[in-house]
Amino acid sequence: MAQDFNRAMREGLADAAGFVGGALLGWWAGRQLGIDFVASTDWNATQMLGLLLIVAGCGLGRWAARKVLLKDRP
């Protein structure tokens, strides 16, 4: 049971770190392109692109964090 708990804890921490880190990187990438989704009050195609960058960052960050933090572990 301790192994299951440890595995679940590592997965949860990897997911949390990946989502937050990826979202921040997606937001940063959008700001570098001149799209600040967080600070904008408009809803247009440019802002949707900014949101898409944040969401893609979340997914990629989660994937990368799981690859790094859970490699070579049962």
Secondary structure, 3 states (H helix, E strand, C coil): CHHHHHHHHHHHHHHHHHHHHHHHHHHHHHHHCCCCCCCCCCCCHHHHHHHHHHHHHHHHHHHHHHHHHCCCCC
